[in-house]
Amino acid sequence: MQDRTGFIGGSDAVRIVDGDLHSLWMEKTGRKKPDDLSDVLPVQLGIFTEPFNVQLFARKKQVEVSEQEVFNMMWNGVPCRGTLDGVFTEYEQRIGLECKHTNQTTNMTKQLDRYMPQLQFYMQISAISSMYLSCIFGNQKHDYVKIDADQEYQELLIKHIQHFWECVTTDTAPSHDLPAEMPSIDHIKINDMVARDANTDNQFVSLAHEYIETKEAADRNATAAKDLKSLVADNEREVHCNTLTVKRDKRGFKRITITS
């Protein structure tokens, strides 16, 4: 098992944001060994399906993906290391690839929420401006999205990492195990578009309520849907409020989903 005590890695960034601080601190200070994951099926499936995931992504995107690349960087005084599952060139830019295998009941939005710390961490230490997240959902579906580097998110992420690393270097146990306060990922470009929280947009919220209330009335419902979709700007991949979401699919069509 690789010695991970001397640096922060991408999965560590996720744990820090999730608030798994004390357990991670115990590992980084040598007080406990990392959990043995050799018999944890979801973890092993991710490891064994990674080469297939890379091949599947490369075939669908029609790109040539390189072998894994390891990056090391002192980021604001913190030794950081990350392994990208692959790197390829798109429009003369180096692009990173991260592959995941997850269950078929989840979705890409949840995967982005969970792994955004790891993706932004990798882009910072590799000096790569964009990455693709390629996910296999159970044995039913494969999907991928492009994520851009975001300075605001990265700056707040390194502050949390620095605070944790100070606990390691001073041999001081973290004072809590609370999740880190991170900004919404709405403003981060995903597939070259942003999302917008429209809860303060009275027109959108009003039309959202009307859309829900008139769902059974086909004519009024269709009008509200059309008006809602017209409020999504050309550079927005998604607009949402507490009651519903208007989101573009891969073909660019706007779809409306009522929040459950």
C-alpha positions in Angstrom: 0.0 0.0 0.0 1.3 3.4 -1.0 2.5 5.7 1.8 0.2 8.7 1.7 1.4 10.4 4.9 3.6 13.1 3.3 1.1 14.8 1.0 -2.5 15.7 0.2 -4.1 13.8 -2.7 -7.3 14.3 -4.6 -9.3 11.8 -2.6 -8.0 13.6 0.6 -9.4 16.8 -0.8 -12.9 15.2 -1.0 -12.6 13.9 2.6 -11.5 17.3 3.9 -14.5 19.0 2.2 -16.8 16.2 3.5 -15.6 16.8 7.1 -13.8 13.4 7.5 -11.0 15.3 9.3 -10.1 13.3 12.4 -9.8 10.0 10.6 -7.7 11.5 7.9 -5.6 13.3 10.4 -5.0 10.0 12.2 -3.8 8.5 8.9 -1.6 11.4 7.9 0.1 11.5 11.3 0.8 7.7 11.2 -1.6 7.0 14.1 -3.6 4.5 12.0 -3.3 2.8 8.7 -5.7 3.7 5.9 -8.7 1.3 5.7 -8.0 -1.8 3.7 -10.3 -1.5 0.7 -9.2 -4.7 -1.1 -12.5 -6.4 -0.3 -14.8 -3.3 -0.8 -16.6 -4.2 -4.0 -17.5 -0.6 -5.2 -13.9 0.5 -4.8 -12.5 -2.6 -6.6 -15.1 -2.2 -9.4 -13.9 1.3 -9.9 -10.3 0.1 -10.1 -10.9 -2.8 -12.5 -13.3 -0.9 -14.8 -11.0 2.2 -15.1 -9.1 1.0 -18.2 -12.4 0.1 -19.9 -13.8 3.5 -18.9 -10.9 5.2 -20.5 -11.3 3.2 -23.7 -15.0 3.8 -23.8 -14.5 7.6 -23.3 -11.8 7.7 -25.9 -13.9 5.9 -28.5 -17.0 8.1 -27.9 -14.9 11.3 -28.0 -12.7 10.0 -30.8 -9.5 11.1 -29.0 -6.3 9.4 -28.0 -5.9 9.3 -24.2 -2.5 9.0 -22.7 -1.5 6.8 -19.8 -2.0 8.0 -16.2 0.0 11.0 -15.3 1.2 11.9 -11.8 1.6 15.6 -10.8 3.3 17.0 -7.7 3.1 20.6 -6.5 3.6 22.7 -3.4 0.3 24.5 -3.3 0.4 27.4 -0.8 2.9 25.5 1.3 1.0 22.2 1.1 2.7 19.2 -0.6 0.1 17.9 -3.1 0.0 15.0 -5.4 -2.6 13.8 -7.9 -2.9 11.0 -10.5 -5.0 11.8 -13.6 -6.5 8.8 -15.2 -5.5 10.1 -18.6 -4.6 13.3 -20.5 -5.5 14.1 -24.1 -5.5 17.1 -26.4 -8.6 19.0 -27.5 -8.5 22.2 -29.5 -4.7 22.3 -28.9 -5.2 22.3 -25.1 -4.2 19.5 -22.6 -7.4 18.1 -21.0 -7.5 15.8 -18.0 -9.7 12.7 -17.5 -11.1 11.3 -14.2 -13.0 8.0 -14.4 -15.6 6.8 -11.8 -17.8 3.7 -11.5 -20.9 4.2 -9.4 -24.3 2.6 -8.9 -27.1 3.0 -11.4 -29.5 4.8 -9.0 -27.3 8.0 -8.9 -26.8 10.6 -11.6 -24.1 12.9 -13.0 -25.3 15.9 -10.9 -24.6 14.0 -7.7 -21.2 12.8 -9.0 -20.2 16.4 -9.7 -21.3 17.6 -6.3 -19.3 14.8 -4.6 -16.1 14.9 -6.7 -15.8 18.6 -7.5 -13.1 19.0 -4.8 -11.0 16.3 -6.4 -11.5 17.7 -10.0 -10.6 21.2 -9.0 -7.6 20.0 -7.0 -6.3 18.0 -10.0 -6.7 21.0 -12.3 -4.8 23.2 -10.0 -1.8 21.0 -9.4 -1.6 19.9 -13.1 -2.0 23.4 -14.5 -4.8 22.0 -16.7 -7.7 24.3 -17.4 -10.4 21.6 -18.0 -11.2 18.0 -17.2 -13.7 15.4 -18.2 -15.5 13.3 -15.6 -16.4 9.9 -17.2 -18.9 7.8 -15.2 -20.2 4.3 -15.6 -23.5 3.9 -13.8 -23.9 0.3 -12.7 -24.0 -1.8 -15.9 -26.6 0.3 -17.7 -25.2 3.7 -18.6 -22.0 5.7 -19.4 -21.9 9.4 -19.5 -19.3 12.2 -19.3 -19.1 16.0 -18.8 -16.5 18.6 -19.2 -15.6 20.7 -16.1 -13.6 24.0 -16.2 -11.1 25.1 -13.6 -12.6 27.7 -11.2 -10.3 30.0 -9.3 -12.9 31.0 -6.6 -13.6 27.4 -5.8 -9.9 26.5 -5.8 -8.9 29.4 -3.5 -11.5 28.3 -0.9 -10.5 24.7 -1.3 -6.8 25.3 -0.5 -7.7 27.3 2.6 -9.5 24.3 4.0 -6.6 22.0 2.9 -4.1 24.4 4.5 -6.0 24.5 7.8 -6.0 20.7 7.8 -2.4 20.4 6.9 -1.4 22.7 9.7 -3.1 20.2 12.1 -0.9 17.5 10.6 2.4 19.4 10.7 1.7 20.7 14.3 0.4 17.3 15.4 -2.8 19.0 16.6 -6.0 17.0 16.2 -8.8 18.8 14.2 -11.3 20.5 16.5 -14.3 19.2 14.6 -15.5 16.9 11.8 -17.8 19.4 10.1 -18.2 19.6 6.3 -16.3 22.5 4.8 -18.3 25.5 3.6 -17.8 25.6 -0.2 -19.4 27.8 -2.8 -22.2 26.5 -5.0 -20.9 24.8 -8.2 -23.6 26.7 -10.2 -21.0 29.2 -11.5 -18.5 26.6 -12.6 -18.7 25.9 -16.3 -19.8 22.4 -17.1 -20.0 21.5 -20.8 -19.1 25.2 -21.3 -22.3 26.5 -19.5 -23.2 27.6 -16.1 -26.2 27.1 -13.8 -28.3 29.8 -12.2 -30.2 29.8 -8.9 -33.4 31.6 -9.8 -35.0 31.7 -6.3 -34.7 35.5 -6.3 -36.1 35.8 -9.9 -39.7 36.6 -9.3 -40.7 36.0 -12.9 -39.1 32.6 -13.0 -40.5 31.5 -9.6 -43.9 32.8 -10.5 -43.9 30.8 -13.8 -42.5 27.8 -12.0 -45.4 27.8 -9.6 -47.8 28.3 -12.5 -46.1 25.4 -14.4 -46.7 23.1 -11.4 -50.2 24.2 -10.7 -51.3 23.9 -14.3 -49.6 20.6 -15.1 -52.9 18.9 -15.7 -54.1 21.7 -17.9 -52.2 21.0 -21.1 -52.6 24.3 -22.8 -51.6 26.5 -19.9 -48.9 24.1 -19.0 -47.4 24.3 -22.4 -47.4 28.1 -22.4 -45.7 28.2 -19.0 -43.1 25.7 -20.1 -42.3 27.7 -23.2 -42.0 30.9 -21.2 -39.8 29.2 -18.6 -37.4 27.9 -21.3 -37.2 31.3 -22.9 -35.7 32.6 -19.7 -32.7 30.4 -20.0 -29.8 32.4 -21.6 -27.6 31.0 -24.3 -24.7 30.5 -21.9 -26.7 28.8 -19.2 -26.8 25.0 -19.1 -29.4 25.0 -16.2 -31.7 27.4 -14.4 -33.3 26.3 -11.2 -35.4 27.4 -8.2 -36.8 25.5 -5.3 -39.7 24.1 -7.3 -38.2 23.1 -10.6 -35.2 23.0 -12.9 -34.9 23.9 -16.6 -31.8 22.1 -18.0 -30.3 21.5 -21.4 -29.7 17.9 -22.5 -26.8 16.9 -24.7 -28.6 17.9 -27.9 -29.3 21.3 -26.5 -33.0 20.8 -25.9 -34.4 22.4 -22.7 -36.0 20.0 -20.3 -38.2 20.9 -17.3 -38.1 18.7 -14.1 -40.2 19.4 -11.0 -38.3 19.1 -7.8 -39.5 16.2 -5.8 
